[in-house]
Amino acid sequence: MLKKHVERRREPYNEFVAWMRKNNVSQAEVAGLLGKSASAFNQNINGTGGDLTVGEVVTICTEYGISADDFFWPSKFQKRNTGVENAAD
């Protein structure tokens, strides 16, 4: 079977998708939690649709006891040096 090239708007939430698989959490389950269709949620997590809202991330993290830092915020934003820490020096 040939894989179709998918145009992504942004990076997918790969770590969360892997966590879902490992913990047997379906996309339909999370979509229901968020009050949206499984198709819309699939587009959110795979980067082909819009980002999840902050409220949606909070709902997911609260329901499953996970950290947004581990699954939703890009590491490039967590680790970048803005220079703010050194402003007082």
C-alpha positions in Angstrom: 0.0 0.0 0.0 1.4 3.4 -0.9 1.4 6.1 1.7 -0.1 9.4 0.7 2.0 12.5 1.3 0.2 14.6 3.9 0.7 18.4 4.0 1.1 19.4 7.7 0.4 22.9 9.1 2.6 22.2 12.1 4.4 19.5 13.9 2.2 16.6 15.1 1.9 15.7 18.8 3.9 12.5 18.4 4.6 12.0 22.1 0.9 12.2 22.9 0.0 9.8 20.1 2.6 7.3 21.4 1.3 7.7 24.9 -2.3 7.0 23.6 -1.2 3.8 21.9 0.8 2.6 24.9 -2.2 3.3 27.2 -4.9 2.0 24.9 -6.6 5.4 24.7 -8.5 5.8 21.5 -8.8 9.0 19.4 -12.6 8.6 19.7 -12.3 8.6 23.5 -10.3 11.8 23.7 -12.4 13.4 21.0 -15.5 12.6 23.0 -13.9 14.1 26.1 -13.3 17.3 24.1 -16.8 17.3 22.5 -15.5 17.1 19.0 -15.5 14.5 16.2 -12.8 11.8 16.0 -11.9 13.2 12.6 -11.4 16.7 13.9 -9.3 15.4 16.8 -7.2 13.3 14.4 -6.4 16.4 12.4 -5.4 18.2 15.6 -3.0 15.6 16.8 -1.5 14.8 13.4 -0.7 18.4 12.5 -3.0 18.6 9.5 -5.6 20.7 11.3 -5.5 23.5 13.9 -3.7 23.3 17.2 -5.5 22.1 20.3 -6.6 25.0 22.4 -5.1 25.6 25.9 -8.4 24.6 27.4 -8.4 21.3 25.4 -4.8 20.6 26.6 -5.8 21.3 30.2 -8.8 19.0 29.9 -6.7 16.2 28.5 -4.0 16.6 31.1 -6.4 16.7 33.9 -8.4 13.7 32.7 -5.3 11.5 32.2 -3.0 12.9 34.8 -0.3 13.8 32.3 1.9 16.9 31.9 1.4 19.4 29.1 5.2 20.0 29.2 5.8 16.4 28.3 3.2 16.0 25.5 2.1 19.3 24.0 4.6 22.1 24.2 7.4 21.9 21.6 10.8 21.3 23.1 12.2 24.1 21.1 10.2 26.5 23.2 11.0 24.8 26.5 14.7 24.9 25.9 15.4 28.1 24.0 17.5 30.8 25.7 15.7 34.1 25.5 18.3 36.0 27.4 15.7 37.1 30.0 17.4 35.0 32.7 20.6 37.1 32.3 18.9 40.5 32.1 19.6 41.2 35.8 23.3 40.4 35.5 
